[in-house]
Amino acid sequence: MIHSPQTFRSSPHFPGGGALPFGGCFAPETLMANLIELESLWIDAKDDPAFRAELDGLLTNYAGRATPLSHAPRLSEKIGVDVWLKREDLLHTGAHKLNNTIGQCLLAKRAGKSRIIAETGAGQHGVASATTAARLGLECTVYMGERDAERQAPNVQRMKLLGAKVELVTSGSRTLKDAVDEAMRAWVEDPDGSHYVLGSALGPHPFPRIVADFQSVIGREARVQCLDQMQDLPEVVVACVGGGSNAIGIFRGFVDDAEVELVGVEAGGRGVATGAHAARFSGGAPGVLHGTHTYVLQDDGGQIRETHSISAGLDYPAVGPEHAGLGASGRARYESATDGQALDAFGDLARLEGILPALESSHAVAWVIENSTALRGKRVLINLSGRGDKDLDSVIAAKAALAGGKR
Ligand SMILES: *Cc1c(COP(=O)(O)O)cnc(C)c1O
């Protein structure tokens, strides 16, 4: 059953919550009560000073906000672009994901729920959810595709050590898409006791809006830091786009500054022409997946296509609906970087700046390096969404494969 978003409370807090051509709430009957309750919960919480104070306190004293803005002097000199990095890699658990899990877990507590459900692909959102659940005294169940669990064994161990229950999903392709299906099913079965902590700016309304609001702290901080350290706004803001939460988080700080260019970088995989990628804007078409209308990688019959990226966090067939809207209106543009370009950027940032970036974030760095001629002399702000410690095995394996190929 497809519901129109008009069933939601019409509210100035959710401008376009149902009116945009992208987004909406294409959810089964059984989920609607949970989603409507969640919207009310968020509308009441977001302007409550006590909720804000608790959220800000945890972000500051537990997660480690504000994260720094770092100039990248040696990379800047090498490529002739003035590069600055917003350091979400320095947040607790090593990526921006905790901004969202802390916010949503506080919402769950406010609603009197004792348990959270989460899905995870690479395990990063699962670890952030398990971490937050431990801190706030909530039970935590994480759904993860069996194939992902094999590929990301250390994160499965981390979640278990943090006290979470990890449920392996054996249906379908045994990856993230199937884990989301199972998590939604589990939420329907326990609507009073549990809250589903969705991990990116995706899914049925109100999730994309809530996640973007919690991640917008990145952009708010970055704008102030730019004015302080650059004495100006950046001319271009660049972020990698999986579901789109870190990108929408930093874009929110600059979207009203019409002169600031916004660039999202998707996974070009082995090259968009090969079909082995996750570039939804250039390779996808409008469609519905997991409750939202957006750009989706699909075949002519509407079946979801297999995706590929060296970075698990960008390897998903749909993009957050707010990005679809920003792309359609021309306010932001969406480009891609290949596996190989991301690997090179990973190495450049490590050697020139002493930072091992996540492979996801390396895509944003790669796009800037690849386009340095067009960007010459410009102030460019890159959202460094996470750190690369989790990716060392992938990087070493990919380098070995490349070296083997050259022999
Ligand atoms: C999960 C993840 C991403 C992709 O998710 P978005 O919702 O697009 O931000 C990007 N970078 C890192 C480090 C991640 O862990």
The ligand as a MOL file (V3000), in Angstrom:
LIG
                    3D

  0  0  0     0  0            999 V3000
M  V30 BEGIN CTAB
M  V30 COUNTS 15 15 0 0 0
M  V30 BEGIN ATOM
M  V30 1 C 28.7540 5.7330 6.1670 0
M  V30 2 C 29.8210 6.6190 5.6780 0
M  V30 3 C 29.6520 7.4400 4.5290 0
M  V30 4 C 28.4360 7.3920 3.6540 0
M  V30 5 O 27.2450 7.7640 4.2440 0
M  V30 6 P 26.5500 9.1620 3.9910 0
M  V30 7 O 25.2080 8.9890 4.6070 0
M  V30 8 O 26.4920 9.3960 2.5150 0
M  V30 9 O 27.3590 10.2060 4.6630 0
M  V30 10 C 30.6770 8.3110 4.1830 0
M  V30 11 N 31.8170 8.3590 4.8970 0
M  V30 12 C 32.0220 7.5870 5.9880 0
M  V30 13 C 33.3080 7.6960 6.7030 0
M  V30 14 C 31.0380 6.6950 6.4150 0
M  V30 15 O 31.2540 5.9310 7.4940 0
M  V30 END ATOM
M  V30 BEGIN BOND
M  V30 1 1 1 2
M  V30 2 1 2 3
M  V30 3 2 2 14
M  V30 4 1 3 4
M  V30 5 2 3 10
M  V30 6 1 4 5
M  V30 7 1 5 6
M  V30 8 2 6 7
M  V30 9 1 6 8
M  V30 10 1 6 9
M  V30 11 1 10 11
M  V30 12 2 11 12
M  V30 13 1 12 13
M  V30 14 1 12 14
M  V30 15 1 14 15
M  V30 END BOND
M  V30 END CTAB
M  END
